[in-house]
Amino acid sequence: MIQSLKITNLYYIYSYEINFAHDENVLILTGPNGFGKTTILQIINHLCSLKLWYFYLLPFDRIEILFDGTYSLLINKLNNDDNNYGDVEFIILNKSEDICESFKLEKQIVEHMARRHFSVFRTFDIGRLDEYLEAYSNKELIEFFERKMPNMIQFLRTQKCVMIEEQRLVVKKVSRSNSEYSRTVEDIQKKISSFYTEAQKTYNSASLKIDGTFVKRLSDIKPSHVVKHIKKERIYSDVQKKILEYKKYDLVGELEVVSELGVHYNEVLKLYLTDLYKKLYSIDKYYDKLSTFDRIVSGKHLAYKKLQFKGDEMKIIGLNGHEIPIRKLSSGEQNLLVLCHNLVFGLDDRNILLIDEPENSLHMAWLQNLLDDYIKIAKLTGCQIIIATHSPAFIHGQWYLTYDLCENGKIQESEDHNARE
């Protein structure tokens, strides 16, 4: 995770020193339009996503990023052309601030890759360079960097990052011939289905492993006439509880659990119940994610609607009991689903979650509790959450989590360059 970020002359105007160390692992960037809130998120996102060409396109002088007690990364812009594109030097330092690796990404390398991939075009549009690189060249650039700076690339691969864009309901996909758009909210249905498939595979794998050793473990049980009712009954109760919880989200089908086999078979029954509990526990993390997602979304009180999980699908059910297509939800409800889905399903331990303007299209009442949800998830997962927002309602009085770019940054006046968000 990131400990601090120092940016010098972003867009040749702004300089910031941001400390990300908070007990809650949540930091909120605030400030007027044009001060670079979104750009700071994009810097982190492109770096952790290994899209290092981004720094060739970005106007700045120097970026310093300190990761938790491991490495520091320096990024220097060496020169610029009329488009503010320029060579970039990457330097990685160890704990003792000794240089481990360094490399210069030069103009001809970046533009050569973009031109080669887009040779089908009659003319090369330098203004679309970012689209060309986003669509096609990143894989080759990563391989190129792996040869030049293997330690840096290997380390950055461990810094997993998820970014939720401001425009999160429609995603633009660039192709050679045109730009295509997909509705992010409809992708949630597909991802939930894949999530169920993964849970079923996990359960089946655990069952095969446990059942494969059942006879051997059964033969190792020593004969005993002592009936240990308390342990057996506790295990039976735990199994029944898990089955009821999992059935709510259709993670398990009908399971007929035996509770009595006669006094001479109590040791066998305990072994059977213990094994069943282990099988169920193997998909506990799937239940945790589904129930957390359901709790957060339902807690925002969708207008006369509720979530229902059936088979391998998530459905939106109206007050009359009829299913509502997810694309028919209001933009605010769609935004809420996308935000919560990425929050719950998009994160693993040690991830970095970046959220741009979570307040978009959301009702005031939803916003006032949303930050608390983020703080809880950050504590549960150990992830780091960085948010850019304009909304005091979202902050909801927790200003100690904020870094205001206008108040804390240094501004260098310039007549030749304009700031961009």
C-alpha positions as CSV (number, residue, x, y, z in Angstrom):
1,M,0.0,0.0,0.0
2,I,1.0,3.6,-0.5
3,Q,2.4,5.6,2.5
4,S,3.0,8.9,0.8
5,L,2.8,10.7,-2.5
6,K,4.7,13.9,-3.5
7,I,4.0,15.6,-6.8
8,T,6.0,18.6,-8.1
9,N,4.5,20.9,-10.6
10,L,1.6,18.9,-11.8
11,Y,0.4,20.6,-15.0
12,Y,3.3,23.0,-14.1
13,I,1.1,24.6,-11.5
14,Y,0.4,22.3,-8.5
15,S,2.7,20.7,-5.9
16,Y,1.4,18.3,-3.2
17,E,2.7,16.2,-0.4
18,I,0.1,13.7,0.7
19,N,0.4,11.4,3.6
20,F,-1.9,8.3,3.3
21,A,-1.2,6.9,6.8
22,H,-4.6,6.7,8.6
23,D,-5.8,4.1,11.0
24,E,-8.9,3.6,8.9
25,N,-6.9,3.1,5.7
26,V,-9.2,5.7,4.1
27,L,-8.2,9.1,2.6
28,I,-10.5,11.6,0.9
29,L,-9.1,14.1,-1.6
30,T,-11.1,17.3,-1.7
31,G,-10.7,20.6,-3.5
32,P,-12.1,22.8,-6.3
33,N,-12.4,21.6,-9.9
34,G,-9.1,21.7,-11.8
35,F,-6.8,21.0,-8.8
36,G,-6.1,17.4,-9.9
37,K,-8.1,15.1,-7.7
38,T,-8.9,12.7,-10.5
39,T,-5.4,13.0,-11.9
40,I,-3.9,11.9,-8.5
41,L,-6.2,8.8,-8.6
42,Q,-5.1,8.2,-12.2
43,I,-1.4,8.4,-11.3
44,I,-1.8,5.7,-8.7
45,N,-4.1,3.6,-11.0
46,H,-1.8,3.7,-14.0
47,L,1.3,3.0,-11.9
48,C,-0.2,-0.1,-10.1
49,S,-1.7,-1.3,-13.4
50,L,1.7,-1.1,-15.0
51,K,0.5,1.5,-17.6
52,L,3.7,3.4,-17.4
53,W,3.2,5.1,-20.7
54,Y,0.7,7.4,-18.9
55,F,3.6,9.4,-17.4
56,Y,5.0,10.1,-20.8
57,L,1.7,11.9,-21.5
58,L,1.3,13.7,-18.2
59,P,2.7,17.2,-17.6
60,F,4.7,17.2,-14.3
61,D,8.3,17.6,-13.1
62,R,8.6,14.9,-10.4
63,I,6.6,12.3,-8.6
64,E,7.8,10.5,-5.5
65,I,5.8,7.5,-4.1
66,L,6.7,5.8,-0.9
67,F,5.3,2.3,-0.3
68,D,5.0,0.7,3.1
69,G,8.5,0.3,4.4
70,T,9.7,-1.3,1.1
71,Y,10.5,0.8,-1.9
72,S,10.3,4.4,-3.0
73,L,9.7,5.2,-6.7
74,L,10.9,8.4,-8.3
75,I,9.5,9.5,-11.7
76,N,11.1,12.4,-13.4
77,K,9.9,14.2,-16.5
78,L,13.0,15.1,-18.5
79,N,11.7,17.2,-21.4
80,N,8.5,18.1,-23.1
81,D,7.3,18.8,-26.7
82,D,4.5,21.0,-27.8
83,N,2.0,18.4,-26.7
84,N,3.5,18.2,-23.2
85,Y,4.8,14.7,-24.0
86,G,8.3,14.0,-22.9
87,D,10.9,11.4,-21.8
88,V,10.4,9.9,-18.4
89,E,13.0,8.5,-16.0
90,F,12.0,5.9,-13.5
91,I,14.2,5.2,-10.4
92,I,13.4,2.7,-7.7
93,L,15.1,3.0,-4.2
94,N,15.3,0.5,-1.4
95,K,14.8,1.2,2.3
96,S,18.3,2.7,2.6
97,E,17.5,5.0,-0.4
98,D,20.0,3.3,-2.6
99,I,19.2,3.1,-6.3
100,C,18.1,-0.5,-7.2
101,E,17.1,0.2,-10.8
102,S,16.6,3.0,-13.2
103,F,15.5,3.4,-16.7
104,K,14.5,6.1,-19.2
105,L,11.3,5.8,-21.3
106,E,12.0,7.8,-24.4
107,K,9.6,9.4,-26.9
108,Q,10.6,7.2,-29.8
109,I,9.9,4.0,-27.9
110,V,6.3,5.0,-27.0
111,E,5.3,6.5,-30.3
112,H,6.9,3.7,-32.3
113,M,4.7,1.1,-30.6
114,A,1.6,3.2,-31.0
115,R,2.3,3.9,-34.7
116,R,3.0,0.2,-35.4
117,H,-0.2,-1.0,-33.9
118,F,-2.3,1.6,-35.7
119,S,-0.6,1.3,-39.1
120,V,-4.1,0.6,-40.6
121,F,-4.9,4.3,-40.2
122,R,-3.9,6.6,-43.1
123,T,-2.6,9.2,-40.8
124,F,-1.3,9.0,-37.2
125,D,-3.3,11.3,-34.9
126,I,-1.0,12.3,-32.1
127,G,-4.0,13.6,-30.2
128,R,-5.3,10.0,-29.8
129,L,-2.0,8.7,-28.5
130,D,-3.4,7.8,-25.1
131,E,-6.2,5.8,-26.7
132,Y,-3.7,3.9,-28.9
133,L,-1.6,3.0,-26.0
134,E,-4.5,2.1,-23.7
135,A,-5.9,-0.3,-26.3
136,Y,-2.9,-2.1,-27.7
137,S,0.6,-1.3,-26.5
138,N,0.6,-1.9,-22.7
139,K,1.4,-5.6,-22.9
140,E,4.5,-4.9,-25.0
141,L,5.5,-2.0,-22.8
142,I,5.3,-4.1,-19.7
143,E,7.4,-6.8,-21.3
144,F,9.9,-4.1,-22.4
145,F,10.0,-2.7,-18.8
146,E,10.4,-6.2,-17.4
147,R,13.6,-6.6,-19.3
148,K,14.9,-3.2,-18.2
149,M,13.5,-3.0,-14.6
150,P,12.5,-6.5,-13.5
151,N,12.4,-5.8,-9.8
152,M,10.3,-2.7,-10.1
153,I,7.7,-4.5,-12.3
154,Q,7.7,-7.5,-10.0
155,F,7.0,-5.3,-7.0
156,L,4.3,-3.2,-8.8
157,R,2.5,-6.4,-9.7
158,T,1.9,-6.9,-5.9
159,Q,0.3,-3.5,-5.6
160,K,-3.2,-4.5,-6.9
161,C,-5.4,-1.6,-7.7
162,V,-9.2,-1.2,-8.5
163,M,-10.5,2.1,-9.8
164,I,-14.1,3.1,-9.9
165,E,-14.4,5.9,-12.5
166,E,-16.6,8.9,-12.3
167,Q,-18.4,7.7,-15.4
168,R,-19.0,4.2,-14.1
169,L,-22.4,3.3,-15.8
170,V,-21.0,3.2,-19.3
171,V,-17.5,2.0,-20.2
172,K,-15.8,3.0,-23.4
173,K,-13.8,0.3,-25.2
174,V,-11.5,1.4,-28.0
175,S,-11.0,-0.7,-31.0
176,R,-9.2,-0.2,-34.3
177,S,-12.2,0.9,-36.2
178,N,-14.4,2.6,-33.6
179,S,-15.3,3.0,-29.9
180,E,-17.8,0.6,-28.3
181,Y,-19.7,1.2,-25.1
182,S,-21.0,-1.3,-22.5
183,R,-23.2,-0.8,-19.5
184,T,-21.2,-1.6,-16.4
185,V,-24.3,-2.4,-14.4
186,E,-25.3,-5.2,-16.7
187,D,-21.8,-6.7,-16.3
188,I,-22.7,-7.2,-12.6
189,Q,-25.1,-9.9,-13.4
190,K,-22.4,-11.8,-15.3
191,K,-19.9,-11.4,-12.6
192,I,-22.3,-12.6,-9.9
193,S,-23.0,-15.7,-12.1
194,S,-19.2,-16.3,-12.3
195,F,-18.9,-15.8,-8.6
196,Y,-21.5,-18.6,-8.0
197,T,-19.6,-20.9,-10.4
198,E,-16.4,-20.3,-8.5
199,A,-18.1,-21.0,-5.2
200,Q,-19.5,-24.3,-6.5
201,K,-16.1,-25.4,-7.8
202,T,-14.6,-24.6,-4.4
203,Y,-17.3,-26.6,-2.5
204,N,-16.9,-29.5,-4.9
205,S,-13.1,-29.5,-4.6
206,A,-13.3,-29.4,-0.8
207,S,-15.9,-32.2,-0.7
208,L,-13.7,-34.5,-2.9
209,K,-10.7,-33.9,-0.7
210,I,-12.5,-34.5,2.5
211,D,-14.5,-37.5,1.3
212,G,-11.4,-39.1,-0.1
213,T,-10.0,-39.6,3.4
214,F,-13.2,-40.4,5.2
215,V,-12.8,-44.2,5.3
216,K,-9.2,-43.9,6.5
217,R,-10.1,-41.4,9.3
218,L,-13.1,-43.6,10.2
219,S,-10.9,-46.6,10.6
220,D,-8.6,-44.6,12.9
221,I,-11.4,-43.9,15.4
222,K,-10.9,-45.9,18.6
223,P,-13.9,-47.8,20.0
224,S,-15.6,-45.9,22.7
225,H,-18.9,-46.3,24.6
226,V,-18.7,-42.7,25.9
227,V,-21.3,-40.6,24.3
228,K,-20.1,-37.0,23.9
229,H,-23.4,-35.3,23.3
230,I,-22.3,-31.8,23.9
231,K,-19.6,-31.7,21.2
232,K,-21.8,-33.6,18.7
233,E,-24.8,-31.3,19.4
234,R,-22.7,-28.2,19.1
235,I,-21.3,-29.3,15.7
236,Y,-24.8,-30.2,14.5
237,S,-26.1,-26.8,15.5
238,D,-23.2,-25.0,13.7
239,V,-23.9,-27.0,10.6
240,Q,-27.6,-26.2,10.6
241,K,-26.9,-22.5,11.1
242,K,-24.5,-22.4,8.2
243,I,-27.0,-24.2,5.9
244,L,-29.7,-21.7,6.8
245,E,-27.4,-18.8,6.1
246,Y,-26.2,-20.2,2.8
247,K,-29.7,-21.1,1.6
248,K,-30.7,-17.4,1.7
249,Y,-28.2,-16.8,-1.1
250,D,-28.8,-20.2,-2.8
251,L,-25.2,-21.3,-2.2
252,V,-26.3,-24.8,-1.2
253,G,-29.2,-26.9,-2.1
254,E,-31.3,-29.2,0.1
255,L,-29.1,-31.0,2.6
256,E,-30.6,-33.6,4.9
257,V,-28.4,-33.7,7.9
258,V,-28.5,-36.8,10.1
259,S,-28.6,-36.0,13.8
260,E,-28.9,-39.5,15.4
261,L,-27.3,-42.8,14.5
262,G,-27.7,-44.7,17.7
263,V,-25.3,-44.8,20.7
264,H,-22.7,-47.0,19.1
265,Y,-22.3,-44.7,16.1
266,N,-21.8,-41.3,17.9
267,E,-18.1,-41.1,17.0
268,V,-19.0,-41.8,13.3
269,L,-21.7,-39.1,13.5
270,K,-19.3,-36.6,14.9
271,L,-16.9,-37.3,12.1
272,Y,-19.6,-36.9,9.5
273,L,-20.9,-33.6,11.0
274,T,-17.3,-32.3,11.3
275,D,-16.6,-33.1,7.7
276,L,-19.9,-31.4,6.6
277,Y,-19.0,-28.3,8.5
278,K,-15.6,-28.2,6.8
279,K,-17.2,-28.4,3.4
280,L,-19.6,-25.6,4.2
281,Y,-16.8,-23.5,5.7
282,S,-14.9,-23.8,2.4
283,I,-17.4,-21.3,0.8
284,D,-17.7,-19.1,3.9
285,K,-15.9,-16.2,2.1
286,Y,-18.5,-16.4,-0.7
287,Y,-21.4,-16.1,1.8
288,D,-19.6,-13.2,3.5
289,K,-19.3,-11.2,0.3
290,L,-22.9,-11.9,-0.8
291,S,-24.3,-11.0,2.6
292,T,-22.2,-7.9,2.9
293,F,-23.2,-6.7,-0.6
294,D,-26.9,-7.4,0.2
295,R,-26.6,-5.6,3.5
296,I,-25.0,-2.5,2.1
297,V,-27.4,-2.2,-0.9
298,S,-30.5,-3.0,1.1
299,G,-29.4,-0.7,3.9
300,K,-29.7,2.2,1.4
301,H,-33.4,1.4,1.0
302,L,-34.0,1.0,-2.8
303,A,-37.4,2.4,-3.7
304,Y,-39.8,-0.5,-3.1
305,K,-37.3,-3.0,-4.4
306,K,-35.1,-5.7,-3.0
307,L,-32.3,-8.0,-4.1
308,Q,-32.9,-11.7,-4.5
309,F,-30.3,-14.4,-5.1
310,K,-31.6,-17.4,-6.9
311,G,-29.6,-20.2,-8.7
312,D,-26.6,-18.3,-9.9
313,E,-28.3,-15.0,-10.5
314,M,-29.0,-11.7,-8.7
315,K,-32.4,-10.3,-9.4
316,I,-34.1,-7.0,-8.6
317,I,-37.6,-7.7,-7.3
318,G,-40.3,-5.0,-7.1
319,L,-43.1,-4.6,-4.5
320,N,-45.5,-6.7,-6.6
321,G,-43.0,-9.6,-6.7
322,H,-42.1,-9.1,-10.4
323,E,-38.5,-9.0,-11.5
324,I,-37.2,-5.6,-12.7
325,P,-34.5,-5.6,-15.4
326,I,-31.3,-4.1,-14.0
327,R,-31.1,-1.7,-16.9
328,K,-34.5,-0.3,-15.9
329,L,-33.2,1.0,-12.6
330,S,-32.7,4.7,-12.1
331,S,-29.2,6.1,-12.7
332,G,-28.8,6.5,-8.9
333,E,-29.7,2.9,-8.2
334,Q,-27.4,1.7,-10.9
335,N,-24.6,3.9,-9.5
336,L,-25.2,2.4,-6.1
337,L,-25.0,-1.2,-7.4
338,V,-21.8,-0.5,-9.3
339,L,-20.2,1.2,-6.3
340,C,-21.2,-1.5,-3.8
341,H,-20.3,-4.4,-6.2
342,N,-16.8,-3.0,-6.8
343,L,-16.4,-2.3,-3.0
344,V,-17.3,-5.9,-2.0
345,F,-16.4,-8.1,-4.9
346,G,-13.5,-6.1,-6.4
347,L,-11.3,-6.2,-3.4
348,D,-8.9,-8.7,-1.8
349,D,-6.5,-8.2,1.0
350,R,-4.0,-5.5,0.5
351,N,-5.7,-4.0,-2.6
352,I,-5.9,-0.3,-3.3
353,L,-9.4,1.0,-4.1
354,L,-9.7,4.3,-5.9
355,I,-13.1,6.0,-6.2
356,D,-13.8,9.1,-8.2
357,E,-16.8,11.1,-7.1
358,P,-18.9,8.5,-5.2
359,E,-21.7,11.0,-4.8
360,N,-22.7,10.9,-8.5
361,S,-26.5,10.4,-8.8
362,L,-26.8,9.2,-5.2
363,H,-29.5,10.4,-2.8
364,M,-28.3,12.5,0.2
365,A,-29.5,9.9,2.6
366,W,-27.4,7.2,0.9
367,L,-24.3,9.4,0.9
368,Q,-24.4,10.0,4.7
369,N,-23.8,6.3,5.4
370,L,-21.7,5.3,2.4
371,L,-18.4,6.5,3.9
372,D,-19.0,4.3,7.0
373,D,-19.5,1.3,4.8
374,Y,-16.1,2.1,3.1
375,I,-14.4,2.4,6.5
376,K,-15.8,-1.0,7.6
377,I,-14.7,-2.7,4.4
378,A,-11.2,-1.2,4.7
379,K,-10.9,-2.6,8.3
380,L,-12.3,-6.0,7.3
381,T,-10.1,-6.5,4.2
382,G,-7.0,-4.5,5.1
383,C,-7.3,-2.6,1.8
384,Q,-6.5,1.0,1.3
385,I,-9.3,3.3,0.0
386,I,-8.6,6.7,-1.7
387,I,-11.5,8.8,-2.7
388,A,-11.9,12.0,-4.7
389,T,-15.1,14.0,-3.9
390,H,-16.8,17.4,-3.8
391,S,-19.5,16.3,-1.4
392,P,-19.7,17.4,2.3
393,A,-22.7,15.1,2.6
394,F,-20.5,12.1,1.7
395,I,-17.7,13.2,4.2
396,H,-20.5,13.6,6.8
397,G,-18.3,15.4,9.4
398,Q,-15.3,13.1,9.2
399,W,-13.0,15.8,8.0
400,Y,-10.0,14.2,9.7
401,L,-9.9,11.8,6.8
402,T,-9.5,14.5,4.2
403,Y,-6.7,16.2,2.3
404,D,-7.7,19.4,0.7
405,L,-5.6,20.2,-2.4
406,C,-6.4,23.9,-2.3
407,E,-5.5,24.4,1.3
408,N,-2.5,22.1,1.4
409,G,-1.0,22.4,-2.0
410,K,1.5,24.9,-3.4
411,I,0.5,26.8,-6.5
412,Q,3.0,28.1,-9.1
413,E,1.3,30.7,-11.3
414,S,1.6,30.1,-15.0
415,E,0.0,31.8,-18.0
416,D,1.0,29.1,-20.4
417,H,-0.7,26.0,-18.9
418,N,-4.1,25.3,-17.7
419,A,-5.0,22.8,-15.0
420,R,-7.2,19.9,-15.8
421,E,-9.1,17.6,-13.5
